Amino acid sequence: MNTKKMLMTHIVAGYPSLKESEKIAEIMIEAGVDFLEIQIPFSDPVADGNVIMKANQVAIERGVKVEDCFRLMKKLKAGKTKLLFMTYFNILHHRGVEKFCKKAKECGAYGLIVPDMPIDEEKQEHYLKMCGKYGLKAIQVISPLTPARRLEMIAKKARGFVYCVSRYGTTGTRSELNPKLNGYLKKVKKHIKLPLAVGFGISKKEHVEAVWKHAEIAVVGSAIIQIINKSTRQNLPSALKNFLKSLIAREPKSRR
């Protein structure tokens, strides 16, 4: 298993605007994040808490479409940063799973994160098949409630890394991480040998360091949206750069 300690950040495409989300993505890439998760706005983002949900709503109200998200990713010069689309299966289903996967790959996507696409429905939807056809990593999402039998199933299908929700519920910042995180990840590692990403509630450098003790990838999402919300257009770049620097500089020997 990869022992490098990595950081994944999250943006909602089109929030606060398409132009600004492009600039935010560029700042993250320049800062050296390992993965950038670009969320395609959806009207009912069931896995997301209030902060990200509101960002989705604003983007939709401002007319952001799936094609805009494709164009956004394609414009980014990612360098060593791996780009992923995060969305919900209704968007893939409406567009056509193969058509979506083909377009995502053409735009530079490393993989897809689709939390509501269970592997049980593969025979009907062919999601994993299409991801494989177009060279996309179909990132599987698990939670502390995922049973051992399902972990075994996921281990056979997972590619790239596995996204471990740190606690049951929705996204959002928290003052403390799940105290049972270590035990949860130990259980996961009995079945899954890919790198593990841990998200939901990761909002400061102490959280990132805590995650890195037990997993390879720390995921920061809502905390970034909150920085956007609290900043003016003028001070947002410096606020975001300083925040990312505080996270990325934790273990310099393991970074690029």
ZIVENQUI-V699740 format. One record per residue. OMEGA is omega in radians with two decimals (999 if undefined). Layout:
# ZIVENQUI-V699740
OMEGA + OMEGA
This chain:
# ZIVENQUI-V699740
3.09 + -3.12 + 3.11 + 3.12 + -2.97 + -3.14 + 3.02 + 3.10 + -2.97 + 2.96 + 2.97 + -3.12 + 3.13 + 3.10 + 0.00 + 3.01 + 3.14 + -3.13 + -3.13 + 3.11 + 3.05 + 3.12 + 3.12 + 3.11 + 3.14 + 3.10 + 3.14 + 3.12 + 3.13 + 3.13 + 3.08 + 3.08 + -3.08 + 3.12 + 3.04 + -3.10 + -3.12 + -3.10 + 3.02 + -3.07 + -3.13 + -3.03 + -3.11 + -3.10 + -2.93 + -3.11 + -3.03 + 3.09 + -3.01 + -3.06 + -3.12 + 3.11 + 3.13 + 3.09 + 3.06 + -3.11 + 3.13 + -3.14 + 3.13 + 3.13 + 3.13 + 2.99 + -3.12 + -3.12 + 3.13 + 3.14 + 3.09 + -3.13 + 3.06 + -3.14 + 3.12 + -3.13 + -3.09 + -3.13 + -3.06 + 3.04 + -2.91 + -3.09 + -3.14 + 3.14 + 3.11 + -3.09 + 3.10 + 2.94 + 2.99 + 3.11 + -3.14 + -2.92 + -3.14 + 3.13 + 3.09 + -3.11 + -3.11 + -3.10 + -3.01 + -3.01 + -3.12 + -3.14 + 3.14 + -3.10 + 3.13 + -3.13 + 3.14 + 3.13 + 3.13 + -3.12 + 3.08 + -3.11 + 3.01 + -3.11 + -3.13 + 3.01 + -3.10 + -2.99 + -3.06 + 3.09 + -3.13 + -3.12 + 3.12 + -3.07 + -3.10 + -3.12 + -3.14 + -2.97 + 3.11 + -3.13 + -3.14 + 3.12 + -3.11 + 3.05 + 3.11 + -3.13 + -3.06 + 3.03 + 3.11 + 3.03 + 3.08 + -3.04 + -3.14 + -3.11 + 3.12 + 3.13 + 3.10 + -3.14 + -3.13 + -3.10 + -3.10 + -3.12 + -3.14 + 3.08 + 3.10 + 3.10 + -3.12 + -3.14 + -3.12 + -3.04 + -3.01 + 3.09 + 3.08 + 3.04 + 3.10 + -3.12 + -3.13 + 3.04 + -3.00 + 3.13 + 3.13 + 3.13 + -3.10 + 3.13 + 3.12 + -3.13 + 3.09 + 3.12 + -3.13 + 3.07 + 3.07 + -3.11 + -3.13 + -3.06 + -3.10 + 3.13 + 3.11 + -3.10 + 3.05 + 3.11 + -3.14 + -3.07 + 3.07 + -3.06 + -3.02 + -3.08 + 3.07 + 3.01 + 3.13 + 3.02 + 3.14 + 3.14 + -3.09 + 3.06 + 3.14 + -2.99 + -3.13 + -3.02 + 3.12 + 3.09 + -3.12 + 3.12 + 3.13 + 3.11 + -3.09 + 3.08 + -3.01 + -3.09 + -3.06 + -2.99 + 3.01 + -3.08 + 3.14 + -3.09 + -3.07 + -3.13 + 3.12 + 3.08 + 3.13 + 3.07 + 3.09 + -3.10 + -3.05 + -3.03 + 2.97 + 3.11 + -3.09 + -3.06 + -3.13 + -3.13 + -3.12 + 3.13 + -3.12 + 3.11 + -3.13 + 3.13 + -3.13 + 3.12 + -3.14 + 3.13 + -3.02 + -3.06 + -3.04 + -3.09 + -3.03 + -3.12 + -3.08 + -3.13 + 3.08 + 999
